[in-house]
Amino acid sequence: MDTQHDNALAPALAAIPGPVPPSGVIHVVIPHTSRFTVVGNHLAQHAELSLVAIGVGVHIQSLPAGTEVGIKTLTARFPEGEVKIACALRELEAHGYLRRTRVRLTRGRVATRTVFCNQPGAVLRGGVVPVVGPAVRSAAPAPTFVREHIHHVPEPEPTGVPEPRPMAETTSVPDPMPVPEPMPVLEPMPVREPIPVPKPVPVPEAPHAPVRLPSRTAPTQPRRPLPRPQALTPELRQAASALLADLRRHAEELVLSEEAVEELVPGVAAWLERDATTDAIRRALTADLPQPLRHPARLLRHRLTALLPPPLPGVHDLAAPRRAPVTPFQTCDGCERAFRSHDPGHCRDCRAQYWEAA
């Protein structure tokens, strides 16, 4: 199929006055007659606001007064999420276009009052009186009414000089000079002060102490100290230092500094003092290393502390425990019942009968 050419805008482009720019956007301006909103370039071309913030600001400005403009409402209206909408509203607040205050209503309820200003710079200068109402639909300025004060020139008071007699009719009398009428002086109408935005009503503190909720995170356990031998002899220090420095041959991640080796020497010496072999210590420190390993010294410190073996038991501790002597069974000579006793004879009942008979 051939490429489709849309010629719908050809008449509109031909009607544009002046030369058409060779590149960039070309504006086809058609005047609006209804359903339009005047938006200033200070908002549409703001240098610091993001594109989402500019779009949200233009949308809020086009809404009538009383429309809900919360985060939930805007999220349901646009495909952007709550995080982007919230960031855009905070940007508009930072530059003075939006203000949200919390006011206390009756019966202990709290509501959020949202005020949007289409020209925050003019309100700050105090030259424009803000009008609370629906969005502005026309760019024509409101007429300014002035008062006219006419100042009358007072007539001159009569003096003692006699008036000159009128001359003959044949004598031409010059026409009197016209007195210019006084120009009305326009007194500017005083500009009213801007209506202050109501401040949020402070919420009184509760009479009782606030309830502290339990923390969601577990309490941090205190750090266990590094084990130390009873006597750090030069031989133990030398063996522990050599073992720690040799770990990088078995695991490339365990490259320790001299300061870290000096700090970990007492822990390895405690293992050697408890008759742990160097191979056992090396396997305990190099087995199952996490990837990537960012802090090798901290890992070795944890393993030397948490995996410390107990001291080896002595020879007497490994001997079998002695059992208590057991009294053997005997057969009664009278009733032939079994009873425990070290010497043969009669049981308790037979001995009682014999004692009664005696």
C-alpha positions, 0 to 999 in steps of 0.5 A: 500500500502507498503512503497516505497523505492527510490534506485536512490541514492544508487550508489551515496552513495556507491561511497562516499570515506571514512566512511559515517557519522551516522547522519547529512547531507551526501553530494553527490558532482557532479562537475558542468561543466556549469551554476554554481556560486562560493559562499563563505562560509562567505556568505552561512554560515554567522552568523548574516545574516538571511536565506532570506538575504543569499538566496537573496545574492546568487541569486543576485550573480548568476545574470549577470551584468545589471539585475534588482534587485529592491524590485519590481523585487525580489518580483515578482520572489519569494513568499516573500513579499516586507517587507521581501525582503527590510529587506534582502537587508538592511541586505546585505547593513549593512554587506558590500555585497550590496551598493545602491546609487542614481545618477542624470542622464540627464534631471533631472532624478534620478536612483539607482545604485546597486553594489554587492561585493562577498567578502566585507572583501577582498575589505576593506583589499585592497588585491584584486582588484574588477572586475566589470562584470558578476558573477564569473564562475570559482574558478581558480585564475588569473595568476600573471606575474613577471619580472625577473632581472638577476644581472651579476657579474663583471669581476675582473680588471687586477692587476700588479702581473704576471700570473703564468707560465703553468706547464709541461704537466705531471703535473696535473692541477686541474680543475677550480671550477665552478662559480654558475650562479646567481639566478634570483631575482623575483620582485613582481608585485605591487598590484593596489589600489582598484577602489573606488566606485563612491559617490552619486552626491549631489542634489542642494537645490531648490531656493524656500522654500519647500512646506509643505504639510498639516498634515493628523492628526487632531490638538490636542485639548487643555486639559480642566481644571478640574472644581472647586467650588467657595468655597471649604469648608471642608464639600464639601471636605469631601463629595467629598472624601467619594464619590470618595472612595466609587466608588469601591463598585459600580464598581470594576475597579474604584480603586483610589489612595489617590493622585488621590482622592485628585486631583479629589476632586475639580471636585466632589465638583463643581458638589455638589455645583451645587446641583447635588445629590450623586446618579446622580454623581455616575451614571455619573461616573460608567455608561458604563465603557470601558473594560478593563479600564486601567486608571480610574483616567483619565476617571473620570477626563474626565467625571467630566469635560465633563459632568458638569451640569449647575447651577440650575435656580432660581425661577424667571428664571422659571416664565412664561415670560410676554407678551406685551399688545395687542390692542383690535379690535374696529368697526368703527361707520361710515364704520363699519370696524375693527381697533385696538384701546383702545377706540371706535370711527371712523377709520383713514379714517373716521376721516380724512373725518370729519376733512376735512368737518370741 
